[in-house]
């Protein structure tokens, strides 16, 4: 009798497991729609600085195009004019630049989210001019006072520079198709055309040079996404659970 009861319970248990597996396999998650297209906008920080900083004028157009689930073709194009007043030199830099590269989205979106937490690389190039407004000759022994300020007005045309950038940032959808984002950049100068009597202290798009060939930058962007086509994909298991 006990053997019969045990066999019966074993059969019921196996049938229950089989039913659960069949039910689990029969659950088919709905396909997820992912949009592909062009996102274009401006660097709001440069635009704002043009209004509240007397010695700065700048405009940068930013954009990215989604190539795959994670990779985006990205770039920027802009112009800058900035006057810098340092201890012994006052100069104005004016020119244009462009940057092109890619971004990789490390954020796993779920539902219909299309946000980005990304890292990326850029190649940048700039053509510009420098105008030396005033300068003071360094006097190592200022017994008779500091050297007088010399008004120069000398202009250095045909300057060029090329650099690489590492980019890390965030883009979040505020409301339908409108995005706000910020990113931090570390630049490394690859090529730099300058003269021996006046070096390139500031490069449009690269920003101010610091130690050696390095520079840093920060952008705050506002952009709009233009959908071009859509893809249907099977969501991952963790997305289905969410």
Protein Blocks (a to p, Z undefined) as FASTA:
>chain_A
ZZmmmmmmmmmmmmmmmmmmmmmmmpccddddddddddddddfklmmmmmmpmkbccddd
dddddfblmbccdddddddddddddfkbccddddddddddddddfbdcehjbccdcdddd
dddddddddddfbdcdddfblfnopaddddekpacehiacddddddddddddfbghiacd
ddddddddfbdcddfklccfbdghklpadehjaccdddddddddddfbdcdddddfklmm
ZZ
